[in-house]
Amino acid sequence: MYDPSLNEKWKYEDPHDKDRGILLSNRIHELCKQKLLISEHYKEENLRPASYTLRVGNEYIDSEGNKRSLTDEEDTIVFKKNSIVFVSTKEKLDLPFYIVARFNLRVNWVYDGILLGTGPQVDPGFTGNLSCPLYNLTNSDITIRRDQDFATIDFEKTTTLIDHQDPSEMKKLIQNATDKHLERVDKEVYSFYRVPALKPLQHRKAHAIVSSLLEMREEVRTWRRLGVGSLVAFFGLTLSLLAFGANLYRQNADLNKQLTDGKNEATKATERITKLEEDFKRLDSAVKQSVKPPNVAAGQKGQKAHSKVP
């Protein structure tokens, strides 16, 4: 049962001051019953041997940088591929001044390609909701449900808080500490978390955050488009040069063929001319043989007649 006096007392005074190390489930449950460690929305079923499983809260910032809230009607987040969303825990924390906490993403989420950005630890005295960015490193959209288990938190005790000090006096000293520091008589210096309870996404600045993977993807797409365009242009130029070369080759082949045909025709013409010349010579010789001058013919006849006289 919840006892306000124990809550007030155990915030400053460790009920088991001899214990050290990470708290086991029994110690977590004992403090949570008094609304310490987890002051709101504590769920006993989420206890683990030495930790507690945190759930996704209502407040979140989507991949476009818009602040939104999950409701009964809209109870899921579409976590776009290669993007970042900011989520907060459903549970509200209230840490005693002698306990620190650390939280990280559940292993099954890591196996699904999601990473969690967290700080090294949650300081003693912290109150409020935890908020953190999630990175979707996959090439697929992921759906996150309201109240879904997503992170594991463990709690560990510190060294002794202001030893040999009356609890009421210790509380007064912590509450009156200025600039988060308290200097004791023996010159020991302590720093305390003395800010109001943090609301979900309270430290989220109002500016757009784009995943470097998303920017890289866009750059790759741009270079891919340029590369494809250059490749297409190269192939186009290559095809044009090949076509031009083929045309030159065909024209050269046609010219060579025409030249060869011309040479053949010239050879044939030369042969015909030679033959005509030979035919002309033979004809000329035959004409000369068949047609003789008259005096030569008469002389030849006289010679024949003279040869016949005894």
C-alpha positions in Angstrom: 0.0 0.0 0.0 1.1 3.5 -0.8 2.3 5.5 2.2 3.0 9.2 1.6 5.3 9.4 4.6 7.4 6.6 3.2 7.5 8.3 -0.1 8.8 11.5 1.5 11.3 9.6 3.7 12.7 7.2 1.1 13.2 10.0 -1.4 16.2 11.1 0.7 16.9 8.1 3.0 17.8 4.7 1.7 15.7 2.0 3.5 18.4 -0.6 2.7 21.6 1.5 3.0 23.8 -1.6 3.2 22.8 -2.7 -0.4 24.9 -1.7 -3.3 24.7 -2.4 -7.0 21.8 -2.8 -9.4 18.4 -3.2 -7.8 16.7 -6.6 -8.2 13.0 -6.8 -8.9 12.0 -7.0 -5.2 13.7 -3.7 -4.4 12.2 -2.1 -7.6 8.8 -3.2 -6.6 9.1 -2.0 -3.0 10.1 1.5 -4.1 7.5 1.7 -6.9 4.7 0.8 -4.5 5.7 4.0 -2.7 5.7 5.9 -6.0 9.4 6.2 -6.2 11.5 5.1 -9.2 8.3 4.9 -11.2 5.7 7.3 -9.8 2.9 6.9 -12.4 1.7 4.1 -14.6 3.7 1.5 -12.8 2.8 -2.0 -14.1 3.9 -5.0 -12.0 3.8 -7.3 -15.0 6.7 -5.3 -16.6 9.1 -6.2 -13.8 12.2 -8.1 -14.9 14.8 -9.8 -12.7 16.9 -6.6 -12.5 15.0 -4.1 -14.6 11.7 -2.7 -15.7 10.2 -2.5 -19.2 9.1 1.0 -20.3 6.2 1.6 -22.6 5.5 4.1 -25.4 3.6 7.2 -24.1 1.0 9.3 -25.9 3.2 12.3 -26.9 5.4 11.9 -29.9 6.9 13.8 -32.8 6.5 12.2 -36.2 9.0 11.8 -39.1 7.9 15.2 -40.5 8.7 17.0 -37.2 5.0 17.5 -36.1 4.1 17.1 -32.5 1.2 14.7 -32.1 -0.6 12.6 -29.4 -1.9 9.1 -29.5 -5.5 8.5 -28.7 -8.0 5.7 -28.5 -9.0 6.5 -32.1 -5.5 6.9 -33.4 -3.2 4.7 -31.3 -0.4 3.9 -33.8 2.7 5.7 -35.2 3.8 5.1 -38.7 7.6 5.1 -38.4 8.8 5.9 -41.9 11.8 4.2 -43.4 15.2 6.0 -42.9 13.7 8.6 -40.6 13.6 9.7 -36.9 10.7 10.0 -34.5 10.7 11.3 -30.9 8.8 9.3 -28.3 8.3 9.6 -24.5 7.7 7.0 -21.9 4.2 6.3 -20.5 5.8 5.9 -17.1 6.8 8.9 -15.0 10.0 8.7 -13.0 10.8 9.9 -9.5 14.3 8.9 -8.5 15.5 9.0 -4.9 18.8 11.0 -4.4 20.8 7.8 -4.0 19.8 5.9 -7.2 20.7 6.4 -10.8 18.9 4.8 -13.8 19.9 3.8 -17.3 17.6 2.8 -20.1 18.0 1.4 -23.6 16.0 -0.1 -26.4 14.7 -3.7 -26.2 16.8 -6.2 -28.1 13.9 -7.2 -30.4 13.6 -3.6 -31.6 17.3 -3.5 -32.4 16.9 -6.8 -34.4 14.1 -5.0 -36.3 16.6 -2.3 -37.4 15.6 0.5 -34.9 18.1 2.3 -32.7 17.5 4.4 -29.6 19.4 7.6 -28.8 19.9 7.9 -25.0 22.1 9.7 -22.6 24.6 7.8 -20.3 22.3 7.8 -17.3 19.4 9.4 -15.5 20.7 11.3 -12.5 19.5 10.9 -8.8 16.6 13.1 -8.0 15.2 13.2 -11.5 11.4 13.5 -11.9 9.3 13.4 -15.0 9.0 11.5 -18.3 11.9 10.3 -20.3 12.0 11.3 -24.0 14.3 10.0 -26.7 14.7 9.8 -30.5 14.2 6.5 -32.4 16.0 5.8 -35.7 14.5 3.6 -38.3 17.5 2.3 -40.2 15.5 0.0 -42.4 14.0 0.5 -45.9 10.5 -0.3 -44.6 7.9 1.7 -42.7 7.3 0.4 -39.1 4.2 0.7 -37.0 4.5 1.6 -33.3 1.6 1.0 -31.0 0.5 3.0 -28.0 1.6 1.5 -24.7 3.9 -0.9 -26.6 7.0 -2.2 -24.7 10.0 -0.5 -26.2 12.8 0.1 -23.6 14.4 -1.5 -20.5 15.4 0.6 -17.5 17.6 -0.5 -14.6 18.4 1.2 -11.3 21.6 1.3 -9.4 22.6 2.7 -6.0 25.2 5.3 -5.6 27.7 5.8 -2.8 26.3 6.9 0.5 24.4 10.2 0.4 25.6 12.8 3.0 26.6 10.2 5.6 25.9 10.7 9.3 23.2 13.3 8.6 19.8 13.4 10.1 17.2 12.6 7.3 15.2 15.8 8.0 18.3 17.9 8.0 19.6 16.2 4.9 16.3 16.9 3.1 16.5 20.6 4.2 20.1 20.9 2.9 19.2 19.4 -0.4 16.1 21.5 -0.9 18.0 24.7 0.1 21.0 23.9 -2.1 21.7 26.7 -4.6 23.1 26.3 -8.2 22.7 22.5 -7.8 25.6 22.4 -5.4 25.9 21.9 -1.6 29.1 22.4 0.2 29.2 20.7 3.6 31.3 21.6 6.6 33.9 18.9 5.8 34.3 20.4 2.4 32.5 17.6 0.5 30.6 18.9 -2.5 27.4 17.4 -3.9 25.4 18.2 -7.0 21.7 17.6 -7.0 19.1 17.4 -9.8 16.8 20.2 -8.7 14.7 21.1 -11.7 10.9 20.8 -12.1 9.6 17.5 -13.4 10.2 17.2 -17.1 7.2 16.9 -19.3 7.2 14.6 -22.4 9.4 16.0 -25.2 10.1 19.2 -23.1 13.7 19.5 -24.3 12.8 19.0 -28.0 13.6 22.1 -29.9 11.2 23.5 -32.5 13.2 22.7 -35.6 13.0 20.0 -38.2 15.4 17.0 -37.9 16.1 14.9 -40.9 17.9 11.6 -40.8 21.4 11.7 -42.3 20.4 8.4 -43.9 17.5 10.2 -45.6 19.7 12.9 -46.9 22.2 10.3 -48.0 19.4 8.4 -49.7 18.4 11.6 -51.6 22.0 12.3 -52.6 22.3 8.7 -53.8 19.1 9.1 -55.8 20.4 12.4 -57.3 23.7 10.8 -58.2 21.9 7.8 -59.5 19.7 9.9 -61.7 22.8 11.8 -63.0 24.6 8.5 -63.5 21.7 7.0 -65.4 21.3 10.1 -67.5 25.0 10.1 -68.3 24.9 6.4 -69.1 21.9 6.9 -71.4 23.7 9.9 -73.0 26.8 7.8 -73.4 24.9 4.9 -75.0 23.0 7.4 -77.2 26.3 8.9 -78.3 27.8 5.5 -78.8 24.9 4.4 -80.9 25.0 7.6 -83.0 28.8 7.1 -83.6 28.2 3.5 -84.5 25.4 4.5 -86.9 27.6 7.2 -88.4 30.5 4.7 -88.7 28.1 2.2 -90.3 26.9 4.8 -92.8 30.5 5.7 -93.6 31.4 2.0 -94.1 28.4 1.5 -96.4 29.3 4.6 -98.4 32.9 3.5 -98.6 31.8 0.0 -99.7 29.5 1.5 -102.3 32.3 3.8 -103.6 34.7 0.9 -103.7 32.1 -1.2 -105.6 31.5 1.6 -108.0 35.3 2.1 -108.5 35.7 -1.6 -109.0 32.8 -1.7 -111.5 34.3 1.3 -113.2 37.7 -0.4 -113.5 36.0 -3.5 -114.9 34.1 -1.5 -117.4 37.2 0.4 -118.4 39.1 -2.9 -118.8 36.3 -4.3 -121.0 36.2 -1.1 -123.0 40.0 -1.3 -123.5 39.6 -4.9 -124.6 36.8 -4.0 -127.1 38.9 -1.1 -128.4 41.9 -3.4 -128.9 39.7 -6.0 -130.6 38.2 -3.3 -132.9 41.7 -2.1 -133.7 42.7 -5.6 -134.6 39.5 -6.1 -136.7 40.2 -2.8 -138.4 43.7 -3.8 -139.3 42.5 -7.1 -140.7 39.8 -5.4 -142.7 42.3 -2.8 -144.0 44.7 -5.6 -145.1 41.9 -7.4 -146.8 40.8 -4.3 -148.7 44.3 -3.7 -149.8 44.6 -7.2 -151.1 41.3 -7.1 -153.0 41.6 -3.7 -154.5 44.9 -3.1 -156.6 45.9 -0.1 -158.8 45.0 -0.3 -162.7 48.6 -0.1 -164.0 49.7 -2.9 -161.9 46.8 -5.0 -163.1 47.6 -4.2 -166.8 51.3 -5.0 -166.4 50.4 -8.2 -164.9 48.1 -9.1 -167.9 50.8 -8.1 -170.5 53.3 -10.3 -168.8 50.9 -13.2 -169.0 50.3 -12.6 -172.7 53.9 -12.3 -173.6 54.6 -15.5 -171.8 52.2 -17.3 -174.0 53.9 -16.4 -177.4 56.3 -19.1 -178.6 
